[in-house]
Amino acid sequence: MTFDIPSLIAHAARTQALAAGTILGSGTVSNRDNSAGSSCLAEVRTIETLERGAPETPFMGFGDRVRIEMLDKAGASIFGAIEQ
C-alpha cells in the first residue's frame, strides 16, 4: 500500500470525527510498480488511459476467468491461487 493504515486514519480524522467502531476502507491495493500487475480492471484501464490516451483492456465478459494470487518477496505464493 502507498499509505499505511495509521496514515489513512489520520487523513480521515482531519475532515470528520471518527468514533469507536468507525469502519474505514482502503479499496484495492495496487503494486507500486504496475508492471508487476494490477489490482482490478478499472486500474488497468486507468493506467492505459493515462499512458496511451484510451483504455485497451476490455471489461470482463461471459466465460472469462479470474486468477488471484499474492506472492511474498521471494516469489512464493502466500495463500495459493484463487481461480474462478
ABEGO torsion letter per residue (X at the ends): XABBAAAAAAAAAAABBBBBGBBBBAEBBBBABAAAEBABAAAAAAAAAAAAGBBABBBBBBGBBBBBBBBBAAGBBAAEBBBX
